[in-house]
Amino acid sequence: MPVIIEAILVSASMLFIFSLAFLSVYLLAITMMPIERSLSKIIWDATTPKRPAPAPPKGSFRDFSRKH
C-alpha cells in the first residue's frame, strides 16, 4: 500500500475515533444533566442561609416627597 494512502487512512481513522469519543462524552453529559441539576439544587438549598423576608416599607412616595 502506498504511503500516502496509508497516511490518509490513519488520519481518517484517528478523526473518526476522536469524533466517536467526543460523541460519547457528549451523550454521557446529556444523560447525566438531570442528575447534576438535582444535586446542584440540593446543594444550593442546603448552603444558602435562610433570611427572613424584608419588611415592606412604611409610607409612600408622597410622604417621602413631603418630608424632603
Secondary structure, DSSP 4 states (H G I P E B T S, - for coil): --HHHHHHHHHHHHHHHHHHHHHHHHHHHHHHHHHHHHHHHHHHHHHSPP-PPPPPPSS-HHHHHHH-
